[in-house]
Amino acid sequence: MNVSTEQTRETLAEPSAEAAQAAIAEEFGFFGDWTERYQYLIDLGRKLPAFPEEARIEANKVTGCQSQVWLLARGDADRLDFLAISDSSIVSGLIALLLRVYSGRSAREILDTEPRFIEAIGLSRHLSPTRSNGLAAMLATIKHRAADLTG
């Protein structure tokens, strides 16, 4: 079970995690209100690559999320690719944002990149406490997988 290059290429439109965050902030700036932004999140979530059924196992489950979230990491310290899915459409959109910033990056870049886009787009003020906790859990899982590779 591999995360294919084709699947991750879609999430790696920008040359760096910081560039991805800047692009996300710019995109969200086009929307007038949070109804439009939530719809955009849902649309992003619908575009996530297919997640293999056989990977929906306890070992890949993200703990701390109210929704069901599975995250698969493949690669090495030079390039770590992520594939993830949720049973919640908004959470799937949050996953799409995280993958855009962190997937396809080196473990060092992942660890060094703070998720500034969350504050930049106002997400932290518009998520319920349970979704905020879930977002933090997904981010912690991504960083933990990167830390495992840096020794």
Helices and strands as residue ranges (DSSP letters): H 5-9, H 17-29, H 34-46, G 53-55, G 58-60, E 69-76, E 79-86, H 89-102, H 107-112, H 116-120, H 123-126, H 129-150
